[in-house]
Amino acid sequence: MLTENFLPFLLTAILIELTPGPNMAWLALTGAASGRRAALSATAGIALGLAIVAALAALGLAELAQASPELFAVLRYAGAAYLLWLAWEAWTGTGDVSPEHAHNGNVRWFRHGLMLNLLNPKAALFFIAILPNYVDSKQSIMPQTLLLSATYVAVATSVHLILALLSARSQNWFGRNGHEALFRRICALLIAGVALWFLLSTTR
C-alpha cells in the first residue's frame, strides 16, 4: 500500500544507510580479508538480523526495549562488546577475520552479521522512532508498517551488498606480503572506534 510518505521514507532510508556504521566497517574488513563469499554470507546475516528486528518492532517488543533502561543498556553494552571482540580478532589475526580462516565455512560470517544487528539497539530505534513518522494514520497501519519495514531492509541489504562486493575486490591486495597485517590492524582500529562511537551515540 503506497502512500505519499513512501518516497520521503525511501530517501530517508537511503541516507541513513549511506552513513558509516558498525555494519559498514565490519563488512569492509570481511570482504577484504576473506573474499566475496564471506562478505555475501555476512550480508545475508545482517539482512536477517534487520528483518527480525523489524518483526519484533511490529509486535511491539522493540518498544519494550526502548521503555526499559535496563534492557536497553544490556543490548547497548553487548553490541559494543561484540564489536570490540571482532576488533581484537582482527588485530591479532587469530580469529574469523583473518585470511587463513577464509575457507573454514561461511556460517560464522552469517552468524556474526546476524548477531551484530540483534545486539544493536539503534536498529530497533529506527523502527520505533523513525518509521512510524511515515505511517499514514488514516489508512490501515499494519500493511504500511510491513511495506516500510521491508523497504528499509531491502535498501540496507542493497547498500551492504555493494560494499561487500567492492571490498572483496581488494582481497588480492590484502593478501600480499607487507599489506595483510597493516590493513587488518587499520580495520581493527576502525571497528574499535565504531564500538566506542556506538556507545556514545546510544547514551540515554
C-alpha positions as CSV (number, residue, x, y, z in Angstrom):
1,M,0.0,0.0,0.0
2,L,1.9,3.1,-1.3
3,T,1.2,6.4,0.4
4,E,2.5,9.9,-0.2
5,N,5.0,9.2,2.6
6,F,6.7,6.3,0.8
7,L,9.2,8.3,-1.3
8,P,10.3,10.6,1.6
9,F,10.8,7.4,3.7
10,L,12.8,5.8,0.9
11,L,15.1,8.8,0.7
12,T,15.5,8.8,4.5
13,A,16.3,5.1,4.5
14,I,19.0,5.6,1.8
15,L,20.6,8.5,3.6
16,I,20.7,6.6,6.9
17,E,22.2,3.5,5.2
18,L,24.9,5.6,3.5
19,T,26.0,6.9,6.9
20,P,29.0,4.8,8.1
21,G,28.3,2.5,11.0
22,P,29.2,-0.9,12.5
23,N,27.9,-2.9,9.6
24,M,29.9,-1.0,7.0
25,A,33.2,-1.2,8.9
26,W,32.9,-4.9,9.6
27,L,31.7,-5.7,6.1
28,A,34.7,-3.8,4.6
29,L,37.1,-5.9,6.7
30,T,35.3,-9.2,6.0
31,G,35.3,-8.6,2.2
32,A,38.9,-7.5,2.1
33,A,40.2,-10.2,4.4
34,S,38.2,-13.2,3.4
35,G,36.7,-12.5,0.0
36,R,33.3,-12.4,-1.7
37,R,31.7,-15.5,-0.3
38,A,32.4,-14.5,3.3
39,A,31.2,-10.9,2.6
40,L,28.0,-12.2,1.0
41,S,27.3,-14.5,3.9
42,A,27.8,-11.6,6.3
43,T,25.4,-9.5,4.3
44,A,22.8,-12.2,4.4
45,G,23.2,-12.4,8.2
46,I,22.8,-8.6,8.5
47,A,19.7,-8.7,6.4
48,L,18.1,-11.4,8.5
49,G,19.0,-9.6,11.7
50,L,17.3,-6.4,10.4
51,A,14.3,-8.4,9.3
52,I,14.0,-10.0,12.8
53,V,14.3,-6.6,14.5
54,A,11.6,-5.2,12.2
55,A,9.3,-8.1,13.0
56,L,9.9,-7.6,16.8
57,A,9.2,-3.9,16.4
58,A,5.9,-4.6,14.6
59,L,4.9,-6.9,17.5
60,G,5.8,-4.2,20.0
61,L,8.7,-5.9,21.6
62,A,11.2,-3.2,20.4
63,E,9.2,-0.7,22.4
64,L,9.8,-2.8,25.5
65,A,13.5,-2.4,25.0
66,Q,13.1,1.3,24.5
67,A,10.9,1.7,27.6
68,S,13.2,-0.5,29.8
69,P,16.5,1.3,30.6
70,E,18.0,-2.0,31.9
71,L,17.2,-4.0,28.7
72,F,18.4,-1.2,26.5
73,A,21.7,-1.0,28.5
74,V,22.2,-4.7,28.1
75,L,21.8,-4.5,24.3
76,R,23.9,-1.5,24.1
77,Y,26.9,-2.9,26.1
78,A,26.5,-6.3,24.5
79,G,26.6,-4.8,21.0
80,A,29.7,-2.7,21.8
81,A,31.4,-5.7,23.4
82,Y,30.8,-7.9,20.4
83,L,32.3,-5.2,18.1
84,L,35.3,-5.0,20.4
85,W,35.7,-8.7,20.3
86,L,35.7,-8.7,16.5
87,A,38.2,-5.8,16.6
88,W,40.5,-7.9,18.8
89,E,40.3,-10.9,16.5
90,A,41.2,-8.6,13.5
91,W,44.1,-7.1,15.4
92,T,45.6,-10.4,16.4
93,G,44.8,-12.2,13.2
94,T,43.8,-15.3,15.2
95,G,40.0,-15.2,14.6
96,D,37.4,-15.4,11.9
97,V,38.5,-12.2,10.2
98,S,41.9,-13.3,9.1
99,P,42.8,-14.8,5.7
100,E,43.8,-18.2,7.0
101,H,40.3,-18.8,8.1
102,A,38.7,-17.7,4.9
103,H,37.9,-21.3,3.8
104,N,36.6,-22.6,7.1
105,G,33.0,-22.1,6.1
106,N,30.7,-19.1,5.8
107,V,28.2,-19.9,8.6
108,R,30.3,-18.0,11.1
109,W,30.2,-14.9,8.9
110,F,26.4,-15.2,8.6
111,R,26.2,-15.6,12.4
112,H,28.4,-12.5,13.0
113,G,26.2,-10.4,10.8
114,L,23.1,-11.7,12.5
115,M,24.4,-11.0,16.0
116,L,25.7,-7.5,15.1
117,N,22.1,-6.5,14.4
118,L,20.3,-8.4,17.0
119,L,22.5,-6.7,19.6
120,N,22.1,-3.2,18.0
121,P,19.5,-1.2,19.9
122,K,19.8,1.6,17.2
123,A,18.3,-0.8,14.7
124,A,15.3,-1.2,16.9
125,L,15.1,2.6,17.5
126,F,14.8,3.1,13.8
127,F,11.7,1.0,13.6
128,I,10.0,2.5,16.6
129,A,11.2,6.2,16.4
130,I,11.6,7.0,12.7
131,L,9.5,4.6,10.7
132,P,6.2,5.4,12.5
133,N,6.5,9.0,11.3
134,Y,5.9,7.9,7.8
135,V,2.8,5.8,8.5
136,D,-0.5,7.4,7.5
137,S,-2.9,7.1,10.4
138,K,-5.8,7.5,8.1
139,Q,-5.1,4.2,6.4
140,S,-4.5,0.7,7.7
141,I,-1.3,0.8,9.8
142,M,-0.1,-2.8,9.6
143,P,0.2,-3.1,5.8
144,Q,2.1,0.3,5.7
145,T,4.4,-0.8,8.5
146,L,5.2,-4.1,6.8
147,L,5.9,-2.3,3.5
148,L,8.1,0.4,5.0
149,S,10.0,-2.2,7.1
150,A,10.6,-4.4,4.0
151,T,11.7,-1.3,2.1
152,Y,14.2,-0.4,4.7
153,V,15.6,-4.0,4.9
154,A,15.9,-4.0,1.0
155,V,17.7,-0.6,0.9
156,A,20.1,-1.7,3.7
157,T,20.8,-5.0,2.1
158,S,21.4,-3.3,-1.3
159,V,24.0,-0.9,0.2
160,H,25.7,-3.7,2.2
161,L,25.8,-5.9,-0.9
162,I,27.5,-3.2,-3.0
163,L,30.0,-2.6,-0.1
164,A,30.6,-6.3,0.2
165,L,31.4,-6.8,-3.4
166,L,33.6,-3.7,-3.7
167,S,35.6,-4.6,-0.6
168,A,36.0,-8.2,-1.8
169,R,37.8,-6.9,-4.9
170,S,40.7,-5.8,-2.6
171,Q,41.4,-9.3,-1.3
172,N,44.3,-9.9,-3.6
173,W,46.0,-6.6,-2.4
174,F,45.2,-7.5,1.2
175,G,47.0,-10.9,0.9
176,R,50.3,-9.5,-0.4
177,N,53.3,-9.5,1.9
178,G,53.5,-6.4,4.0
179,H,49.9,-5.4,3.4
180,E,48.0,-8.0,5.4
181,A,49.0,-7.1,8.9
182,L,48.8,-3.3,8.3
183,F,45.3,-3.5,6.7
184,R,44.0,-5.9,9.3
185,R,45.1,-3.6,12.1
186,I,43.7,-0.5,10.5
187,C,40.4,-2.2,10.2
188,A,40.6,-3.4,13.8
189,L,41.1,0.2,15.0
190,L,38.2,1.3,12.8
191,I,35.9,-1.3,14.3
192,A,37.1,-0.5,17.8
193,G,36.4,3.2,17.1
194,V,32.9,2.3,15.8
195,A,32.3,0.4,19.0
196,L,33.1,3.5,21.1
197,W,31.1,5.7,18.8
198,F,28.2,3.2,19.2
199,L,28.4,3.5,23.0
200,L,28.5,7.3,22.9
201,S,25.7,7.7,20.3
202,T,23.3,5.4,22.3
203,T,23.8,7.2,25.6
204,R,20.5,8.0,27.1
